[in-house]
Each structure stands twice: as structure tokens, then as C-alpha cells.
Amino acid sequence: MKRGAVATAVVAAVMLLAASGLPTIQAAAATPVIVAFGDSLTAGLGLPEKDSFPAQLERALKARGQEVKVINAGVSGDTASAGLARLDWAMPDDASAVIIELGANDALQGLDPAATKATLEKIITELKARGLPILLAGMEAPPNLGKEYVEQFRALYADLAQRYDLILYPFFLDGVALDDKYTLGDGMHPNAEGVARIVDGILPKVEELLAKEKPRP
């Protein structure tokens, strides 16, 4: 068969496949997008962007062979209610999964744990309605608020995780809180080393989250 005839045959075959609705080339898988949705602990208060939790988490995942994008959707000062108020515009259409890190400011303000729980529940139900898997990062209340308050606040995260079948990381600041080596001068927010420690601790849970990522078209 002459070269011109071969080219014509190839074009005809491609057109036939297109007409039949069968893909000629398989599209490359879209990069998963994790949205880190939280307060100043997520935003990286006092740190350059490269040292923030989302940036360090993305680098750590890539170092483990996970091609992923982590979006920083943290806003300093946010309570759970403030997070709920901005949920719609903070969540991109291409989100694959979400890490919720909210509640620290609720505890610092001594807000009713039941109210915080109800607000987080609204966030969770909205995200689940979008088919997004969730990793819920828990928070501890300051001990000066009393044993009963501390226990109620701690329990709300475990209760929500169980009720909605979420992946739970019990305490976002585990191994960092109250340790001067890992916090900024305010004694509350993690420094770059502290964020790295948080990432090391939460990484297995994030990989579990990625295994449940929402399929992308």
C-alpha cells in the first residue's frame, strides 16, 4: 500500500472511532486537590507561605510519590461559624478532598462546645453532599476552662467523625502544643519546625484521605 493510501486509512480509522464514541487517547488523570480549610493554624500565621501547613504537606506528599495539590483555605481568627459563612466561596469546584481544621478559636473564646459541634456538622454535611471525603482535625481546649468543658470539646470531634464516617486526627497540634521549641513567640502558633512535626504526624491520615478522593471527570 502506498504512503498516501496508508495515511488515508489511518485518518479514516480515527474518524470511525470518534464517530463510535470510543476514546482515541486516554486522558491523563487529573491531579488531586486537597483543600486545607481552617484558621490561623492552617493559614500559617507568622510564617512565610512556604512554611505553612498546606505548603509543607504538599511537599511531603510529593516526596512520597503522591502528585497532589494542597490549597491553603485557612483564615486567621476564624471560628467554626466564620468557616461555615465562607464555605461556598472557599471551596473550589475541582476539590478532591478536604481537611477541616477549625475550633481552636471557639475554645479560646469559651464558646459552647454544643454550638461548635452543630456548626461543624453543617460544614461536614455540605461537603459530604458534594461527595468530598473529609479528614477532621481535632482540637483541645485550654485547661483553664475546666475539666468538663475540656472533655466536652475533645469529644465533639470523635462524635462527629463516628457519626459521619470521617477520618479523624484527634489533635492537630499533637507534639507541638506548649513546646517552645515548636512554637512562635506567642506560645500558641507553630513555627516552621512545629508545622513540619504536624505534617509528620498527620501524613498517614492524609494518605488515607487521598485513597478516598472524589473521582474527577
N, C-alpha and C positions, 0 to 999 in steps of 0.2 A: 504494500500500500504506500502511495506517495505521501510526502510530508504534509502537503496541503490537505489531503484526504484524512490523515490522522488527526490533524488539528480540528477539522470539521466534526469528526466523530466524537472527539473529547468535548467540544462545546455542546454538541447535541446531547451527550450523556449528562452533562451538568444541568442543562436546561430541563431534561426529563426528571432528574432528581428534584430540582426546585419545584417543578410542577406537581410532583407527587407529595410534596410537603415534607420530605425527608431532609434532614440537615446534611449539608455537604462538608462542613467543618464544625467540629465540636467547640463551642465557645469555652474560653478559659474560665475557670472557676473564679467567682468574684472574691476579693479579699474580705474576710470577715471584719466587721466593725463593732467593737465593744464600746459602749458609752459608759464612762465613769461619771455617775450622776450623784453629786454630793455637795458638801460645804467646803470650808477652807482647807480641810484635811485632804480633799481631792484636788482642789484648785491649786494648792501649793503656796499658800500664804507665806511670804517672806523668802521665797526661793525663786531662782531663775526657772523658766519653763522647762528646761532640760532636766531639772532635778525633781520636778513634780511627780506625783504618783502615776498619772497616766503615761507620762513620757518614759519613766523608768520601767513601768510594767510592759510597755510596748517593746522596749529594748530587750528586756529579759525574755519575753516570749519569742522574739526573733532569734535570740541566741540559742533557744531550744528548738529551732526549726519551725516555729509557728509564724507563718506570714500573716500578720494581723495589723489592724489599725486601731488604736485606742484614743478615743475622743475625750478631751477634758471638758466635762459639763459640770464642773464644780463652781459654786459661787460662795465666796466668803460671807459668813454671817447667816446663811440660810438655815432656817428651821425646817422641819418636815412640811409645815404648811406653805412656806415660801417655795419649797421644791415643787409641791403639788401645783402651785399657781403658775409656774413656768414650764411645767412638764411638756405641754403640747409643742411649744416652740423650741424647747431644748433637745427634743428627741428627733434626730434626723430620719428621713424616710428610709435610708439604707442601713439602719441599725440592725445588727445581727443578735446582740445580747446586751444585757445591762447589769452593771454593778451599782447597787444602791448603797450609798454611804451617807446617811442622814440621821440626825437625832442628837448629836453632840451639843448643839446649841439649845435644843429643847431641855436637855438635862441641866445645862449651865443656867438656864433661866428658871429652872424648877417647875417646868410645865407638867401638867397632869400626864402621867405615862399612858393612861387610857386614851387621852386625846391624841397623843403622838402615835399610838398604835393605830387608831382609827384613820389618821391621815396617811400613814404608811400603807395601810390596807387599800386605800383609794388609789394610791400610786401603783401598787402591785397589781390590782385588778385591771387598771387601764393598760398597763404594759402587757399583761397576760392576754388581754383581749386583742392585742396586736401580734400575738404569737411569739413574744420575745422571752427567752429564758432569762432567769434572774439569779444573780448572786447577791444575797443580802448580807451586808457587813454590819455586825452588831456594835453597840457602843455601851460603855459603862458610865454610870452616873457618879458624880463626886461623892465620897463617903460622908461628907458633912451634911448631906441632905437626909441622912438617916437610913438605917438598915432596911426598913420597909420600902422606902422609895427606891433604893438601890436594887433591891430584889425584884420589884415590880418592873423597873425599867429594863433590867437584864432579861427578864422573862419574856418581854413583848416580842423580841426578835426571834427567839426559839419558837414561840407560839405561832407567829406569822409564817415562819419557814415550814413548820409542820403542816399548818392548815393549807398552804398554797403550794406545797411540794417544791420549795425553793432550796437552792444550795446555800448553806449558811456558813459564814466565817464569824465565829462568836464575838470576837473583839478586834476591831480594825487596828487598834494601837497596841496589840499584844506584843510584849517585849520591848516596847518603846515608851509607853506612858510613864511619867515620873522619873525617867532616867536622863540625867543632864547630858550624858554622852550622846543621846539621840534626839534631843530637843533643842529648839531655839531658845533665846534668852527669856521668852515668856514662860518657859517651862511647860507649855501645852502643845505647841505645834512641832511636828518632826522636822529635823534638819535633813540634809541630803542623805546622810548615813541612816537616819531613822527611817526615811522613806524606803531606802534600799532594804532595810530589815523588814518593813511591812510587806514589800514586794516578795521577798524570800518566803515569808510565812503564808501569804495568800495565793502564791503561784499555783500550787496543786489544785486549789478550788477554781481558779480561773481557767485552767486547762480542762477541768471537768465541765465548766460552763461552755467552753468552746465546743466541746463534744455534743452539746445540745443546741448549738446555734441555729437560728431561724434560717431555713433554706432561702436562697436569693435567686430571683429569675435570671 
